[in-house]
Amino acid sequence: MKETTLLKIALICSLFGLVALYFISTKIEVKDYKPSILNKNIGDDVNLKGAITKITDKGSVVFIEVNQQSPITVVLFTDDDNLKLNNGDNIDVIGEVQEYNGKNEIIAQKIRVIK
């Protein structure tokens, strides 16, 4: 085969692959965190919405206590000194549920303040 034919086939396959990935990504949803389903969530990516009740900054690790139905600890690993979170802020957290010392906590991947 000629190089131009191979190049055209590669480009067409790449475009179809990108389109397929786009449609697959629109179908992906993150489950809402429900504390009533205690240990079934461990290892899952979840979405948590709630109000901040306590913030503890330990340098590169920030512990955020969020009150939803019951308090849950959110752990954020960051090097950002300009973290703008305050007590009482409503936040939306996407992260992975982990168990630490017998309690569930969420390792945050993304946090945003809800206005």
BELCORRA-V91073 format. One record per pair of residues at least 6 apart in sequence whose C-alpha atoms are under 6 Angstrom apart, sorted by the first residue. I is the first residue (numbers start at 1). J is the second residue. D is the distance in Angstrom with one decimal. If there is no record, write none. Layout:
i=(I:I)
j=(J:J)
d=(D:D)
This chain:
i=(30:31:31:32:32:33:33:33:42:42:43:43:44:44:45:45:46:46:47:47:48:48:49:49:50:50:50:50:50:51:51:51:51:51:52:52:52:52:52:53:53:53:54:54:55:55:56:56:60:60:60:61:61:62:62:63:63:64:64:65:65:66:73:74:74:74:75:75:76:90:90:91:91:91:92:92:93:93:94:94:94:95:95:95:95:96:96:97:97:98:98)
j=(46:46:47:46:47:46:47:48:97:98:96:97:96:97:95:96:94:95:93:94:92:93:91:92:66:67:68:90:91:66:67:88:89:90:65:66:87:88:89:65:66:87:64:65:63:64:62:63:77:78:79:76:77:75:76:74:75:73:74:72:73:72:105:105:106:107:107:108:108:113:114:112:113:114:111:112:110:111:108:109:110:106:107:108:109:106:107:105:106:104:105)
d=(5.4:4.9:5.9:5.4:4.6:5.3:5.6:5.4:4.9:5.3:6.0:5.4:5.5:5.8:5.3:4.3:5.8:5.7:5.6:4.6:5.7:5.0:5.7:4.5:5.8:5.6:4.9:5.5:5.7:5.4:5.4:5.6:5.5:4.3:5.9:4.6:5.1:5.1:5.5:5.6:5.8:5.4:5.9:5.0:5.8:4.6:5.8:5.0:5.8:5.1:5.4:5.7:4.6:5.9:5.1:5.8:4.8:5.7:5.0:5.7:4.5:5.4:5.0:5.7:4.7:6.0:4.9:5.9:5.2:6.0:5.4:5.6:4.4:5.3:5.8:5.4:5.8:4.6:6.0:5.8:5.2:5.8:5.3:4.3:4.9:5.4:5.2:5.7:4.5:5.7:5.4)
